[in-house]
Amino acid sequence: MQQPFRIIIVGGGTAGWMTAAAISSVYKDRSRFQITLVESEEIGSIGVGEATLPSIKSFNDQLGINEVEMMRRTQATFKLGIQFNDWGRLGASYIHPFGLYGSLKNSSDFYQYWSHVASKKTIPDISKYSFAVQLCERNQFTFPSKDSGQIESTFSYAYHFDAALYAAYLREISERAGVLRVNGIVEAINNDPDTGNITAVFLRDGKTLSGDFFIDCSGFRSLLLHKNLQSEFEDWSHWLLCDRAVAMQSEQPKDIPPYTMSTAKEAGWQWRIPLQHRAGNGYVYCSNLISDDQAHDSLLKGLAGKPLTDPRFIKFKAGRYKKSWQKNCVAIGLSSGFLEPLESTSIYLIHIAIICLLRVFSFQSNKNLSILSDEYNRLIDNEYERIRDFLILHYRLNDRTDSELWRHCRSMKVPDSLMQKMDLFKRRGYSESFKYGLFSTPSWLAVFHGQGLFQQGVDPFISSIPTEKIEPILAEVSGMIDKGLQAASTHEHFIKQYCNAAT
């Protein structure tokens, strides 16, 4: 009888259990596939990835997860976007929505329509024509519609949840699907002397876990990819200067907004993530500009409720390993790289890594992996680099003069790929969609416009249209949004009726 293909996942947490749940849902025959996850209760996970992007709903749906149950089990709330305060300049605020500007039938040209009319007369800001933004500003929520004629079809949603509870929930799903969990600490790794492939990991208690394919979810330690296989790290800290975070939980304010809050501060930025039972908070900062004690004090001053936990300090370096897949090992999550959670991309990068792995690799054999690993690494490189550029944009595009961080970022040299996008937008309000990558044109538009980069001229194809023919389009969208807002309930009421964790 043929031995099953043995998949060893090193590390639990969100990355490990998302990986285990996804692979076990696809490779269900336990006589042919054996999935083992090793984690230690002595080693905690980072666990601050509590804000997500709409892709997490697709991941859950693919696993057949019941949304109501998941939200109750994880104390989840809905998320329609991110509010950015003081980023472009002190006192300024805008929302990056998970949605379009305008309606589906005119979204591709809507910004140009708006710009053309705005160049002739005073009209409401472009944010007034985003249904998702208007829901956020009123702390309202409703489900998206599949009817393209409805304004409710112009947005999507994600979740805020307790990352530790989400990992525990996925652990239950994975173990029911046959994933074997081993409690232990990896102390040594064995490699084949001829191929360099990993053949086994040795645990502190004397156990040996032999495998055919290994997945590194060991977090910042990157036990397999970096420490064992010596993958080279590409450092991006010259663009993304923040290298520390202090995190803590606090009481939930009275209102539960359907968005994450990011507030720029002297040496970085502070997050606030609303859950049903508490709020998650953190200060991401540059240690060259502020001490840990100063960061902690600043975080405390920015809390909206009473602290519930002691502070947790996290050290990191922005960047990624040049090869996330080497030999018979793939790193997923923090073990493959780190980009600060400014746009809630941590769990997305776990999700997309799992999807890419499942697309390019059939878990049948660990022979001739180089073609597959090259394609996987190309896909992951694109994802990291596109997100990198989007994060750098937030720092680069500012008019603040109040601290060294913002003055430096405003004048720093940025990747050519980002500079090109900024120049194109400034010239004609044009934002090219990347063939690969997470953030689409509306996302770039939200940050460009929200942080003060405006186009110098109107699209020539639009400028020839009389404004009196465009104004009815703007009025129609406004009317649709007003009607949609009247039908939506408050976010807090929606949660209590749909997924109240207390029931």
C-alpha positions in Angstrom: 0.0 0.0 0.0 1.3 3.4 -1.0 2.3 5.8 1.9 0.2 9.0 2.0 1.7 12.2 1.0 2.8 13.8 4.3 2.3 17.6 4.7 3.9 19.1 7.8 2.8 22.6 8.9 5.1 24.2 11.5 3.3 26.8 13.5 -0.3 27.4 14.4 -1.9 30.8 14.9 -3.9 32.4 12.1 -1.5 31.4 9.3 -1.1 27.8 10.4 -4.8 27.0 10.9 -6.0 28.9 7.8 -3.5 26.8 5.8 -4.5 23.6 7.5 -8.2 24.3 7.1 -7.8 25.1 3.4 -5.6 22.2 2.4 -7.8 19.7 4.4 -10.9 21.0 2.6 -9.3 20.3 -0.8 -7.4 17.1 0.0 -9.9 15.1 1.9 -8.7 11.5 1.3 -6.7 10.7 4.5 -5.5 7.5 2.9 -3.6 9.5 0.3 -2.9 12.7 2.2 -1.7 13.2 5.8 -1.7 16.7 7.3 0.1 17.4 10.6 0.4 20.7 12.3 2.9 21.2 15.1 2.5 24.1 17.5 3.5 24.9 21.0 1.3 26.4 23.7 4.4 27.9 25.1 5.0 30.0 22.0 2.2 32.5 21.6 1.2 33.9 18.2 1.4 37.6 17.3 -2.4 37.6 17.0 -3.0 41.3 16.2 -4.3 40.7 12.7 -7.9 41.5 13.7 -8.9 43.7 10.8 -9.4 42.0 7.4 -10.2 42.7 3.8 -13.2 41.4 1.8 -11.2 38.4 0.5 -11.6 36.8 3.9 -15.3 36.3 3.2 -14.4 34.4 0.0 -12.0 32.2 2.0 -14.6 31.4 4.6 -17.2 30.7 1.9 -14.8 28.3 0.1 -14.5 26.4 3.4 -18.3 26.3 3.8 -18.1 28.4 7.0 -21.4 29.7 8.4 -21.0 33.4 8.7 -23.3 33.9 11.6 -21.6 31.2 13.6 -18.1 32.4 12.8 -19.0 36.0 13.8 -20.5 34.9 17.1 -17.5 32.7 17.9 -15.0 35.4 17.1 -16.8 38.4 18.5 -16.8 39.8 15.0 -18.1 43.1 13.6 -18.5 44.2 10.0 -15.9 46.3 8.2 -16.6 48.6 5.2 -13.3 50.4 5.0 -10.6 52.3 6.9 -10.8 55.8 8.2 -7.5 57.7 8.0 -7.0 60.7 10.3 -4.2 63.2 10.1 -2.4 61.4 7.3 -2.3 63.9 4.5 -2.2 66.8 6.9 -3.2 67.5 10.5 -6.9 67.7 11.0 -7.8 66.0 7.7 -9.8 62.8 7.6 -10.9 60.4 4.8 -12.2 56.9 4.4 -10.8 54.3 2.1 -13.9 52.3 1.3 -14.4 48.7 0.1 -16.5 50.0 -2.7 -16.9 52.2 -5.8 -17.6 55.8 -6.4 -20.8 56.2 -8.4 -23.0 53.3 -9.5 -22.0 50.2 -11.4 -23.1 51.6 -14.7 -20.9 54.6 -14.5 -18.1 53.7 -12.0 -15.3 53.5 -14.6 -15.7 57.2 -15.6 -17.3 58.6 -12.4 -14.3 60.3 -11.0 -13.7 62.0 -14.3 -17.3 63.1 -14.5 -17.0 64.5 -11.0 -13.7 66.2 -11.7 -15.1 67.9 -14.8 -18.1 69.4 -13.0 -15.9 70.2 -9.9 -13.6 72.2 -12.1 -16.5 74.4 -13.1 -18.5 74.8 -9.9 -18.6 73.9 -6.2 -20.1 70.4 -5.7 -19.9 67.9 -2.8 -16.7 66.0 -2.3 -16.2 62.7 -4.3 -16.7 60.8 -1.0 -20.3 61.8 -1.0 -20.8 59.7 -4.0 -19.6 56.5 -2.4 -22.3 54.4 -0.7 -19.7 52.6 1.4 -18.2 55.9 2.7 -21.6 57.2 3.5 -22.5 54.1 5.5 -19.3 54.4 7.4 -19.9 58.1 8.2 -23.3 57.2 9.7 -22.2 54.0 11.4 -24.7 52.1 9.3 -24.6 48.7 7.7 -26.6 46.6 5.2 -25.7 43.6 3.1 -24.5 44.1 -0.5 -27.0 43.4 -3.3 -26.5 41.2 -6.3 -28.7 43.5 -8.4 -26.4 45.7 -10.4 -29.0 48.4 -10.7 -29.0 49.0 -6.9 -26.6 51.2 -5.1 -26.1 48.3 -2.6 -24.2 46.5 -5.3 -21.3 48.9 -5.3 -19.6 47.7 -2.1 -18.3 44.6 -0.3 -17.4 44.0 3.3 -14.9 42.3 5.6 -14.7 41.6 9.3 -13.1 42.7 12.5 -12.5 39.7 14.7 -10.5 38.3 17.5 -7.6 36.6 15.7 -7.0 34.1 18.4 -10.6 33.0 18.5 -10.6 32.8 14.7 -7.5 30.5 14.7 -9.2 28.3 17.4 -12.3 28.1 15.3 -10.4 27.0 12.2 -8.5 24.5 14.4 -11.8 22.8 15.2 -12.7 22.7 11.5 -9.3 21.3 10.6 -9.2 18.6 13.2 -12.7 17.5 12.2 -11.4 17.2 8.7 -8.6 14.9 9.9 -5.7 17.3 10.5 -3.4 15.9 13.3 -2.3 18.5 15.8 1.0 17.9 17.7 1.9 20.0 20.7 5.6 20.6 20.6 8.6 22.9 19.9 10.8 22.3 16.9 14.4 22.1 17.9 16.1 20.8 14.8 15.5 20.2 11.2 16.9 17.5 8.9 17.8 18.0 5.2 18.5 15.5 2.5 22.3 15.8 1.8 21.8 15.4 -1.9 18.7 17.5 -2.7 18.6 19.9 0.3 15.0 19.1 0.8 13.7 19.0 4.3 12.9 15.5 5.4 11.9 15.8 9.1 11.6 18.2 12.1 12.7 17.1 15.5 10.8 18.2 18.6 12.1 19.1 22.0 10.3 16.1 23.6 12.1 13.7 21.3 9.4 13.2 18.6 10.3 13.2 15.0 7.9 14.4 12.3 8.9 13.2 8.8 7.3 14.7 5.8 7.2 15.1 2.0 6.3 18.8 2.0 6.7 21.4 4.7 4.8 24.7 5.3 6.5 27.3 7.5 4.0 29.2 9.6 6.4 29.8 12.4 6.0 33.6 12.3 8.9 36.0 12.6 11.2 33.1 13.5 10.9 31.7 10.0 12.4 28.4 11.2 12.3 26.5 8.0 12.6 29.1 5.2 15.1 31.5 6.8 17.0 29.7 9.5 17.2 26.3 7.7 17.0 27.1 4.0 18.7 30.5 4.3 16.3 32.4 2.1 17.6 35.9 1.5 15.6 38.8 3.0 14.8 41.9 1.0 14.8 44.8 3.4 12.2 47.6 2.7 12.7 49.6 5.9 14.3 52.5 4.0 10.8 53.1 2.6 8.7 51.9 5.5 10.6 53.2 8.6 8.3 51.9 11.3 9.9 48.9 13.1 8.0 48.5 16.3 4.4 48.2 17.6 2.8 48.2 21.0 -0.6 46.6 21.2 -3.3 46.4 23.9 -7.0 45.8 24.3 -9.5 48.3 25.7 -13.2 48.6 26.5 -15.4 49.1 23.4 -16.8 52.6 23.1 -20.5 53.0 23.0 -20.8 53.1 19.2 -19.4 50.3 17.1 -18.3 51.8 13.8 -18.1 49.6 10.6 -14.6 50.6 9.9 -11.0 50.4 11.2 -9.5 53.7 12.4 -5.9 54.7 11.6 -4.6 57.9 13.1 -1.2 59.3 12.1 1.0 60.3 15.0 4.4 62.0 15.5 6.4 58.8 15.0 4.0 56.5 13.2 0.3 55.7 13.5 -2.3 54.2 15.9 -5.0 51.7 15.0 -8.4 51.0 16.6 -10.3 47.9 15.7 -13.9 47.6 17.1 -15.0 44.1 18.1 -18.3 43.2 19.8 -16.7 42.8 23.3 -13.7 45.1 23.1 -11.5 47.2 20.9 -8.1 46.3 19.6 -5.5 49.1 19.7 -1.9 49.5 18.7 0.8 52.1 17.9 3.1 51.3 15.0 6.2 53.5 15.3 9.8 54.1 14.3 12.1 53.3 17.3 14.7 55.8 16.0 12.3 58.6 16.7 10.4 57.5 19.9 11.1 55.2 22.8 9.0 52.2 23.8 7.8 54.1 26.9 6.9 57.1 24.9 5.0 55.0 22.4 3.1 53.2 25.2 2.2 56.6 26.8 1.0 57.9 23.4 -1.1 54.8 22.8 -2.8 55.1 26.2 -3.7 58.7 25.5 -5.3 57.6 22.3 -7.5 54.9 23.8 -11.3 55.5 23.6 -12.0 53.2 26.6 -10.4 51.7 29.7 -7.3 49.4 29.1 -8.1 45.7 29.5 -4.7 44.2 29.0 -1.0 44.9 29.5 0.9 46.3 26.5 2.6 43.9 24.1 5.7 45.1 22.2 6.5 43.7 18.8 9.7 44.2 16.8 9.7 43.8 13.1 11.4 44.8 9.8 9.5 45.7 6.7 10.3 43.4 3.8 10.0 39.9 2.5 12.1 36.9 1.7 13.0 36.8 -2.0 11.9 33.2 -2.3 8.8 32.2 -0.2 9.1 28.7 -1.7 12.4 27.0 -1.6 13.0 23.3 -2.1 10.0 21.5 -0.6 9.1 24.3 1.8 6.7 27.2 1.5 6.5 30.0 4.1 3.1 31.5 4.7 2.4 34.5 6.9 5.0 36.3 8.9 7.6 33.7 8.1 7.6 34.9 4.5 7.7 38.6 5.2 6.1 41.5 7.0 4.3 44.6 5.9 2.8 46.8 8.6 -1.0 46.4 9.1 -1.8 49.9 7.7 -4.3 48.5 5.2 -5.1 45.3 7.0 -3.2 43.1 4.5 -1.7 40.5 6.9 -4.5 38.0 6.7 -4.9 38.7 3.0 -1.3 37.8 2.4 -1.9 34.5 4.2 -5.0 33.9 2.1 -3.4 34.7 -1.3 -0.4 32.5 -0.4 -2.7 29.5 0.3 -4.6 30.1 -2.9 -1.5 30.4 -5.0 0.0 27.3 -3.5 -3.2 25.3 -4.1 -3.3 26.5 -7.7 0.2 25.7 -8.7 0.9 22.6 -6.7 -0.8 19.3 -6.6 0.2 17.5 -3.3 1.3 14.3 -5.0 5.1 14.4 -5.2 7.9 16.6 -4.1 10.0 15.9 -7.3 10.8 18.6 -9.9 9.4 21.5 -7.9 11.5 24.2 -9.4 9.0 25.2 -12.2 6.2 25.3 -9.7 8.1 27.2 -7.1 9.3 29.8 -9.6 5.7 30.5 -10.6 4.6 30.7 -7.0 7.4 33.1 -6.1 6.6 35.3 -9.0 2.9 35.6 -8.0 3.8 36.3 -4.3 6.4 38.8 -5.3 3.8 40.7 -7.3 1.4 40.7 -4.3 4.1 42.0 -1.8 5.4 44.7 -4.2 2.0 46.1 -5.1 1.0 46.3 -1.4 4.4 47.7 -0.6 3.8 50.6 -3.0 0.3 51.2 -1.7 1.6 51.5 1.9 4.5 53.8 0.9 2.0 56.1 -0.8 0.3 56.8 2.5 3.7 58.1 3.9 5.0 59.8 0.8 1.8 61.8 0.1 1.7 64.2 3.0 1.9 67.9 3.8 2.9 67.6 7.4 5.8 69.5 8.9 5.3 68.7 12.5 7.8 65.8 12.9 10.9 64.3 11.4 9.1 61.2 10.2 6.6 63.0 8.0 9.2 65.5 6.7 11.5 62.7 5.7 8.7 60.6 4.1 7.5 63.6 2.0 10.8 63.9 0.3 12.1 60.4 0.2 12.8 58.5 -3.1 10.1 55.9 -3.7 10.0 52.9 -6.1 9.7 53.9 -9.7 6.5 51.8 -10.0 4.8 54.1 -7.4 6.2 57.3 -8.8 4.8 56.4 -12.2 1.3 55.9 -10.7 1.5 59.2 -8.8 2.6 61.1 -12.0 -0.1 59.5 -14.1 -2.8 60.4 -11.7 -1.6 64.0 -11.2 -1.5 64.6 -15.0 -5.0 63.3 -15.8 -6.6 61.7 -12.8 -5.6 58.3 -14.4 -4.9 55.3 -12.2 -3.9 52.2 -14.1 -5.0 48.9 -12.7 -2.3 46.4 -12.0 -2.6 43.0 -13.7 -1.7 41.4 -10.4 -2.2 42.8 -7.0 -4.7 43.5 -4.3 -5.7 47.2 -4.6 -7.8 48.3 -7.5 -8.4 51.8 -8.9 -11.0 53.0 -6.4 -8.5 52.2 -3.5 -5.8 54.3 -5.1 -8.2 57.1 -5.8 -9.3 57.1 -2.2 -5.8 57.7 -1.0 -4.7 60.0 -3.8 -7.7 62.3 -3.2 -7.9 61.8 0.5 -4.2 62.9 1.0 -4.2 65.8 -1.4 -3.0 64.6 -4.8 -5.3 66.1 -7.4 -5.2 65.9 -11.1 -4.0 69.0 -13.1 -6.5 68.6 -16.0 -9.6 66.8 -17.0 -9.7 63.7 -19.2 -10.0 65.0 -22.8 -12.7 62.4 -23.6 -14.7 63.8 -20.7 -14.0 67.5 -21.0 -15.8 67.6 -24.3 -19.1 66.6 -22.6 -21.2 69.6 -21.5 -21.4 69.6 -17.7 -25.2 69.9 -17.9 -25.2 66.4 -19.3 -23.1 65.1 -16.4 -24.8 66.7 -13.5 -27.9 64.5 -13.8 -25.6 61.5 -13.4 -24.2 62.9 -10.1 -27.7 63.7 -8.9 -29.0 60.2 -9.7 -26.2 58.7 -7.7 -26.9 61.0 -4.8 -30.5 60.0 -4.9 -29.7 56.3 -4.9 -27.4 56.8 -1.9 -29.9 58.7 0.1 -32.5 56.0 -0.6 -30.1 53.3 0.4 -29.2 55.1 3.6 -32.8 55.3 4.6 -33.2 51.6 4.3 -30.0 50.7 6.2 -29.9 50.1 10.0 -27.2 51.1 12.4 -24.2 48.8 12.5 -24.6 48.0 16.1 -28.3 47.1 15.7 -27.5 45.0 12.6 -24.9 43.0 14.7 -27.3 42.5 17.6 -30.0 41.1 15.2 -27.7 39.0 13.1 -24.7 37.7 15.0 -24.8 38.8 18.6 -22.0 36.9 20.4 -23.9 37.2 23.7 -26.7 35.0 22.5 
